[in-house]
Amino acid sequence: MYSNISTTLNQFTLPTAIPIPAGATRIGLELKSESSVLAQVTSPIWKSSMYSPGQLLFKDTNPNGGVIDGVLNWTGSTNESQVTGYRVYYRTKNALNVYHHLGIVGKRADKAYQFTLPTLPLDVVEIGIVVNNSNGEEPGSWPIVFMYDNRLSDPLTSVSTTSNLPVPSNFEGQLYYPQAGKIAGWLRWEVSSDRNILLQLAGQTIYFTDANGTKLQLIGSALEPPIIDNHMNYNGLNINEPIIIPNGATQIAIYSVLESGKENDIPAYYPLPPTIQFTDWDEHSRSIRGHITWNQDNNESNIKAYYAYFTGYNVSPVEIGHVAKGAPWRLSIPTSIMIPQGANFISIYTMDYNNHLSLYGSAVYIQDNYSSYQVQYALKQKCFTGITAIDIKQILLTLNNPSNPFSQISKEDTQVLLSLIKPIMTAN
């Protein structure tokens, strides 16, 4: 029991973590006078890690700026035993204390949820979901996504600039190449904790640029999220479906932008990740064999080694192997290994000379082949594009090519390559 809780703040934080007594399922609050209990209320004890939904994704389906239509997807809570459904809401920049109700999605057995959004106001800055139990009670954790305005169909035009706006910093993210010449993934950055500055901003505009910073393609706008409890302000970019990378693009530029449309004259740059490639030579589901290749990091001065991991959403990375700096940027998996449960990417991390791994790796989606036909098709597309009739000479040329990725060719790999040769047909 805790007493002397302020009646003006209406808030109490436990000074240290305490164990939940055996059998306890609810937590309560009493309003007391000197001699009696005036009121009492209780709520269930929600464990955020169990009852909070999984990954929450927002996709703006309208490619033009200034119009946000979209779809919200999320995975159900780890434990849905007390969950009856999920309530969807949004908040706008100019009315942060107002939660606009959009609808309720009932609990599903497959835990795969989707909500089609109506056209939202231009000043919407976040959308979120709330978990409900049978009594209509809600846990304390409300997952949110900040608004991203897809503008890939807008022409690239010059805009007027200003100065002294905050430059985004402290980037986190994971961009990857799900298909050749296309990129997907997410980025997050810090903006500012100064409310007066943030109230002037519309958000950030995001472009593909070349190595000199020349704008090549407008990607979209990250609309300015609210400051929550006066903490550092974050914003982000979510590319949920692959987009084409313009020729010559080497980085992404993020500009702070005013409500008037003027951009800061100094952008922040985030380099495109090294290109990772992997083809699964194994014909069984949930197991892989093959050769992981990647480009070197833009700056290797403090890199000791490259590490390959299985990664995925809400799963712990599992190491595959590593190579020291200076060795070829490739790692072979000569015998089949199982893909860990929940993993769907292979990511390359760097280790520095203090033996610290980079926080985020560059990733490639695992196209898990599960038949001999899929393996053969993938290898033809990878190594023998444009060749209609593969023979032993072409296979030998591929294996002997100095640029080929095969550092360890196993017996199984050799058999797969030989299976690409068309059988000789004889006439009757």
N, C-alpha and C positions, 0 to 999 in steps of 0.2 A: 504494500500500500504506500502510495506517495501522496503527500499533502502539500499545501502552500503553492498550488499551481495558480499562475496568474489568471485572473478572470477577464483580463483585457486582451492577452495574446491568444487565448484559447488554443494553446499548443503546449505539448510537453514532450521532451526528448529524453529517453532513458540514458543516463550517464554512461553506463556500460551494458554490454550484452548480458542478458540474464536467461537462464534455462526456462523453458515452458513447463510448468508443473504437470505431472502425469494426469491425464484425463481432462486437462483444460482445453476447451475448444473455442472460447470467446474471451474477449477483453472488454472491460466496462469502465464507465465513468459515473461517479456520483457527485451531485451538487448538494453540499451540506451546509446547514446553518450551524450555530453553536450546539444545538441540541438534537437535531433531526435531519434525516435525509429528505431533501426537497425534490429531487428528481434522480432518475437512474436510466442509463442507456447502455446497451452492450452491442458489440459487433463480433462477427466470427474472426478468428485469428487466421488471416490469409498469409501464406508464405509466398512472397513475391516470386522466388525462383521456381515454384511449382505451379502457381496459378496465373502468372503473367504469360501472355501469348508469346509464341516464338517470333520468328522474323516477320516484320511488318514492312510491306513494300507498297509504294505508290507509283503509278504510271500515268503520266499525262498523255492521253491518247490524241490530243489535238496538237498538230505540229506547228501551229501559228501562235506567235506571242500575244499575250493579252487575253487569251481564252484558255481556261483550264477545265477540261473534261477528263475523266479518268476512271481508273479502277484501283481499288485497294485490295491487296491480298495479304493474308497472314496465316500462320499455323496455330493450331489450338494450344492451350496450356498443357504443360507436362501432365498435370493432374486435373482432369475435368470432372471429378466426382461431385464437386459442389457447384459446378458451372452450369448455368441454364442457357446462357447466350452472351453475346457481345454487342455493346452499344457503340455506334459510330457517331463522332461529333467533329466539329471544326471550330477554330477560333480565328478572329481577324486581328490585324495589326492595331486597329483603332478601338477595339473593344476586347481587350485581353481577358477580362473577367467574365465574359459572356460565352457560354458553351452552347453552340448551335447543334441541336439534335438532328441527325440525319436518318437514323433508322436502327433497327435491331436485327441481328442475325442469330438464329437459334443454333444450339449445339448440334454438331454433326459427328457421325461416327468416325469419318475419315480424317477429322481435324484439319481439313483444307477449306479455308474460308475466302470468300470473295464478295465485295460490295461495289456495285456500279454507282459512281458518284454523279450527281447532277452537275450542271454548270455552276461553278463556285464563284463567289465575289472576287473581284480583282485584288482586294487587300487581304485575302485569306493567307495565313502564314503557317498554320499547322493543322494537321488532321490526326485524330487518334481514336483508339478504341478503349472501352472500359469493360471489364469482366463483371458479370452479374451472377449472384446465386439466386436460389428460389425465393428468398425474402427481398430481393431487389437490392441487396447490399453489394458494395463495391470494394475491392482491395485498394491499397494505397498507391499501387504502381499503375500508371496509365501510359502505355506505350504510345509514342507520337512519331510522326514523320513531318519534316519541314517541307514546304511546298517548292516544287521545281516546275518551272514553266518551260515545256518543250518548245523550242523555237527553230527547229531544223529546217522548216520551210520558209523562214524569213530570210530575205536577201541580206547580204553582208554590206552594210552601208557605213560610211564614216559618221561618227558622232562627235559632238562637242565635248571638250574635256574640262576638268576642274582640278584643283589640287587640295592637299591637306586632308584627304579622306583616309580612313584606315586601310592599310594594305593587309589582306588576309595572310595568316601565318600559322605555324604549327600544324602542318598537314598530317592527316592520317587517311589511309585508304587502301583499297585493293582494286586495281584495274587489271583486266586480263583480256586475252584475245580468244573469244569463243570460235571465231572463224577467221580465215586469212583476210587481212585488210579491214577487220572490224574490231571494235573495242566495246567492252561493257564493264560494269562494276560501280564502285562508289568512292567518293572523296568526302572528307570533312575537314573544316578549317575553323580557326578562331577569328573573330572579327574585332570586337571591342566590348568593354564593359561600361563604356560611357553612354548612359541613356540619352543624353542630349545629342550625341553624334548619331546614334542608331535611329533616333526618331526622324533624322533627315534622310536616311537611306531608304531606297526602295529594295536594296539587296545587292546582289552581284551578278554581272554578266560574264559568261563563260565562252571561250573561243578555243578552237584549234589554231596554233600558230607554228611558223617555222622556227629554225634555230635563232633567227634574228629578232623574233618577236612579231613578225608581220602576221596580221590576222588572215586566216585562210577560210574559216567556217564558223558561223555562230552556232553554238550548241544549245544554249538556253539561259534562263535566268533563275537564280536561287533567290526566292523572295525572303525578305528579312524576317527571321523568327524573333519572338519576344525574348526579353531578358527574364530569366526565371530565378527568383530569389536573389537578384543582384549578382549572380554568378557570371563567369565569362560567357560571352555570347558565341554560339557555334552556328555554322551553316554548312550546307553540303549539297552535293550533286549525286544523283542516283541515275545510272544508265542501266535500266532493267532489261532492255532488249538491245542487241548489238547495233551499233551505228557505224557507218563507213568512215574510215580515217582518210582525210584529204591527202593527196600526193604532197610530199614534202613536210608534212606535219611531224614535229618532234616533241611538242609539249602542249600543255593546256595553260591558257592565261585566264586569270580571274581578276576582274576589275570591280571595285566598289562603285556603285552608281546611285545618284540622287533620284528623288522622286521626279525631277524634271527631265531625267534621261541622261544627264551629263555623267560621264565616266571619269574616275580618277585618272590622272595622267601617269600614275605608276601602278602597274599590275603586279600580281604575284604569279610566278610560273611554277608549274608542276610537270616534271618530265614524263613522257610516256614510258611505261615500263619496258624492260628488255623483252624481246620477243621469245616466248617459250613455245616449243613444239613437242608434241608427243603423239605417236600413233600406236594404238594397242595391237600387238601381234597375237594376242591370246584370244581364242575363240570361245571362251567360257564366260558366262555372266559373273560379274563381281570379282573377276581376277584379271590382272594385266601382265603383260611382258612387253618390253620394247626399249626405246632409246629416247631419253629426255635431252633436248638441246635448248640452248638459250644464248642470247647475246650478252656480252660483257656489260657491266654497269658503266654509267657515264663517267664515274670517278672511282677508280680502284685504289686510290692512294692509301686508304685505311682498311682495305678489304683483305682478310686472311684466307677466306674460303667461301665457297658457295654450298648451301645445303638445300636438298630437296625434301619436301614433306608432302604427305597427304593432308589436305585441309578441307574444310567445309563449314557450313553455318552451324553454330552452337555445338561444335565438336572440337576436341583437343587435337592439335597437329600430331601426326605420326611420322617420324623420320624414315626416309627411304635410303638416303646415302648422301655423301658429300664429296667434293673435289677441291683441291687446293688452288689458290690463285696461280695463274701461269699454266695450269693444265688446260687441255681443251675443254670448252664449255659444254660438256655432255656427261651424261650418267646413264649407264646401261643397266637394264634389268634383265639378265640373261635367262632366268627361270621365272615362272609365273609366281606372282604373289597376290594375296587377297587384298581387296580394297576395304579399308576399315569401314564399319557401319557409320553412315552419315557423311562420309567423305565423298566429294564430287569434284575436287580440284587437285592438281599438283602445283605446288607453289615453290618458288626459288627464293630463299632468304640469303642474306650475306652475313658473315661473321667478321667482326673487326679484330684488331690485334689485342684487345682486352677480353676476347672471347665472349662478346655480346652479340647476340643475333639481332638483326633488324626487326623492328616491331611488326612490320607488314611485308609480305612477300609478293612477288609478281606471280600471277596464277594463270594456268591454262585449264580449261574444262576437260574432264576425262570423258572422251567418247568411248564408252565401254562396248567393244565389239563382242558379240556372243554367238557368232557363226563363222564358218570358214569363208562364206561368201562375203560377209562384211569385212573380214580381215583382208581378203584379196582386193576388194574394191578400194579400201582405204590405202593400201600400198600402191595400187595402180595410180590413184590420184596424187599420192605423195611423191613417188619416185619415177613413174613411167607415164607422165602426162603426155597425151598426144600419140602414144605408141599403141597401135592396134594389135600387133602380133609380137608378143614378147618371146625372145629366144635366149639361149644360154649366153650368147655373146653380149647381149644388152644387160643381162644380170651381172656378168663379170665386169663390164664397164662401170656399172653402178657401184659394185663393191670396191673397185679399185680407184674410184674417184676420190681425190684427197679431201673433197668437201663433204663426203657422205658422213652420216651421223653414226655409222655402225662401228663402235669401238670393240664390241665383243659379240661376234656372230656365233650363236649357239647352233647345235645340231637342229633344234626345232626351227630356228630362224631360217636356216638353209633349206629345210624342207618346205617352209612356207614360200620362199622365193621361187623354188623350183616348181611349185604348184601353179605359178602364174604362167608357165609355158603352156601354150595351147597344144593338145595332143595332135599328132600327125594323122590325118585322115587319108585312108587309101580307098581308091575306087574299087567297086566290085568287078 
